[in-house]
Amino acid sequence: MEKNNTKEIVSKYNFKFTKSLGQNFLIDSQVLMDIVDGAEVNKNDFIIEIGPGVGTLTKELLKVSKKVTAIELDSDLVPILKEELKEYENFSIINKDALKVDFDEVIGKEESVKLVANLPYYVTTPIIAKLLNEHYKFKSLTIMIQKEVGERIAAEPNTKEYGALSLLVQYYCDIKVIRKVSPASFIPRPKVDSIVIRLDRLDTPKVKVEDEKLFFKIIRASFNMRRKTLWNALKSLGINKDLLEKALEEAGIDPKRRGETLSINEFGKLSDCIGKLA
């Protein structure tokens, strides 16, 4: 493992890790370069980085992009980042919780926008959901996340990993696995393996649905009670029984099936049938 200077920076500023913020900083230079290469960053790209730590990935991104805006919740890291990256005029920082950021404001008139981040594991799913559901104009999200979450994102029907998160991401994006990362690549070491994936935003969603809100509502209900049949899971939405029966019949879906067996296309068809009959 080729080391970078993360440990030296942490030591230089006597930085204390905050466990509740899920801080695990990368110390492996090869992983850093694989993230930058995997994101396919170029000089036209405006990069948004969430959770920059002490700025080792940020520095590599600054070298190859148009500019980088980092979003960091821990105010103790802000002066460190400003000092360590002071030679880069294309760097700016926002000291805020990424879940409360209006990314349209950050993006402004930028055309080629990519998110690159070693995401804190405890906010991975809410951040991905926010970025996709709020339709921000990212070309791609290249993120290091817990391996288990990566497996859920890429999961196929009829597997235990397959669920609402799989369908959300697969609806909006193509998924590419860049590499796996071991706990030894971080300080402090996490207890889990990590994975770097790139989510390329599709020009049009994977399936065409008449009502996106209804589509995702049906998906969530189907997975809220995984062991229940579709019939029982969807009744919780308060849909009229006759209507539900007719919609399932029109969509060609057996009401005894469970949500985890349905493909994204089947969920789309079911959603449209329920919407049409409602």
N, C-alpha and C positions, 0 to 999 in steps of 0.2 A: 504493500500500500504506500503510494507516494503521498507524503504529508504536505499540507499547506501550512500557512502561518496562523491558523485559527487559535491554536493553543497559546501562541505567543501574545496575540492581541488580548485574549481573555485574561492572561496573567498580567500583562502590562497595565491594564485598567482595573485589575483586581475585581473583575466582574463576577457577580454571584448569580448563579442560575435560579430561576423561579420555576419550581416544579409545576405550579398551577397553570403556567403559560405554555407548558409542553415544549420547553426549549431544549432542543438537541441540535448542536451545531456540527456541520460537516467538517471533517478533518482530512478527507481523502481527496487529493487533487484530481485523480483520475475520474472520480464520480462527478466532480464539479465540471470538468471538461466534457464529460458525456452528457450532462444536463444541457450545457450550452450548445453542443453539437446537435443533440437530439431535438432541441427547440428550433434549430435552423435559423438562428438569429442573423440578421444582416443590418447594414447601415441605414436602411429605411424604417427599421422597426422601433416603435416606442414600446418599451418593456415596463410592465408593472410587476413588481416583486412583493409578495406578501411574506412577512417574517424574515427579514434579511439577516438577522443575527448580528454578527460583527462585520458583515459586508464582504466576505470572501467570494461568494458567488456573485454578489453585486458588482465587484471589481471586474470580474471576467466578462460580465454582461455589458458593462460600460465601455469596455475596449472594442466591442464588436457591434454595438447598436447605436441608434440615433440618440436616445436618452433613456434613462431609467428613473422611474419614480418608485421608491420603496415605501411600503406601508408597515409601520412598526408600532405595536401597542405598548411595549415596554419603554417608558420614557428614559430609563437608565441607559438604553442602547443608543438613543438619539445623538448625544454628544460624541460618543465613540464613533458612530458612523460618519458624522460630519467631519471629525478629525481625520479618520482613516481614508476618507474619500474626497478630501478637500481639493485635490489636484484635478478632479473631474468636474468640469463646468456643466456636463450633461446629466448631473445627478441632482435629484431632489427627494425630500423625505416628508411623509405625512405621519404624524404621531397620533394614530387613531386605531380603533378596533375595525378591522377589515369588514366585519359584518354590518358596520354602521356607515360605511363609505358609499357615496353616490359615485359609482365608477364613470357615469356619463360626464360628471364634472371633471374628473381626473383626466379622462380621455380627450375631452374637448373636440377639436377638429382633426385630431390625429387619424390617419387612414389605416396604417398597418400596426395593429396593436396585438401584442402577445403577452400573456401572463406566464411568468416563470417563477416557481416558488418551491421551497422546501417547507410545505405546509405544516403548521402545528397539528398533531394528529387529532387533538380533541375538537378541532373546528373544521376538519376536512370536509365532512358531508355537508354541513350548513353552508360553507363557502362555495362549494361546487354547485349546490342547489341555487344559491343566490345569483351566482354568475350566469347560470344557464336560464333560470326562470325569469330573470329580469331583462333578458335579451340584450345584454351589453355587446358591443361589436368587437369582440375578441376574435382574431383569426385562429388562435390556438391557446390551449392551456397546457403547459409542460410542468408537471407537478410531481414532487416526491411525496408519497403517501405510504401509509401502512400497507404492507403486502396484502393483508386480508381484505382491505377496502378496495385495493386494485383488482383483486379477484372477483369481488362483488360487482364492480363496475363492468368488467368484461364478461360476466357470467351469461351462460345460455339457459334457455328454459329447461325444466326438469333437473335442475341442480339445486343444492341447498343454498348456494351463494346468490342465486338469481332472485331479484326482488325489485322494489320500486326504484332504488338507486340505479340498478342496471338499466332499467327502461328509460329513466330520465336522461341519463348520459347517452345511451344509444339512440334515443330519439333525436338529439341535437348534434351528435358528434360521431366521427370515426375515431377509433381507439388504437393507439400504437404503443406497445410496451417497449421502452428504451432499454431498461436494465433492472436487475435486482440489486439491492444494496444491503450489506450485512450490518448488524449492530456495531461492529468494530470500526465503522466509518464515521462514528459520531462521538462527541463528548457532550454531556454524559451519554453513556451507551443506553439506547432504548432497550426494552425487553422483547422487542419484536423485529422481524425483518421488514425491510422497506422495498418499495418499487418506484421506479420513475416511469410515468406514462405521459403520452401526449394526446390530448383531445383536440382533434381538428374540427372546427365548427363547420357543419354542413351548410351549403347555400340554402337548401330547403330541408325540413325535417325528414327523418327516415320514412315516416308514413304520413299520408295526408289525412287529417281529421277535421271534421266540421267545427268541433268545439274542444279546444285544447284543455280548458279547465275541467270539463266533464271527463275527458280522456284520463287525466292524471288523478281525478277524484275516484274513478273506477279502479284504476291501478292501485292506489293507496288502500282502498277498501278491500281489494282482493288479497293484499298482503298483510293487512293489519291482523288478520286471523288466518294465518297460513294453512292451518290444518283443516279449516272449514271448506266446504264445497263453495263454488262460485255462487250458487243459489243462496246459501245461508250468509255468505260474506256480503253480497250485494244488497240483500234485504235490509242490512243495517243503514243503507243510504235513504231508506224510506221510499224506495221505488215501488209503485203499485205492482202487486204480484202478477196480475195478468199481463201488464206491460213488460215486466221482466221476462216472463215466460216466452212471450212473443218475440222480444228482442233477441234472446238467446237462440230461439228457433231460427229466426231470420239470419242470424250471424253464423248459423251452423255449428253452434257450440253446445256440447252436452252440459247441462246445469250441474251434473255430479262431478265435473272436473274441478280441480283446484287451480287457483290463480297462477301458481308456479309452473303450470303446464302450458300456459298460453304464450304464443309468440307476440311480438310487438304488433304485427299485422292483425292478429286476432283481437287484441285489445282495441286496435283502431276500428275494426269492423263492428265490434260489440258496442263501443262508445257511440259510433254513428247511428247504429240501430236504436239504441236507447234514446239518443237525442231526437231522432226523427219521430219516434212514437210518443215522446213525452208531450 
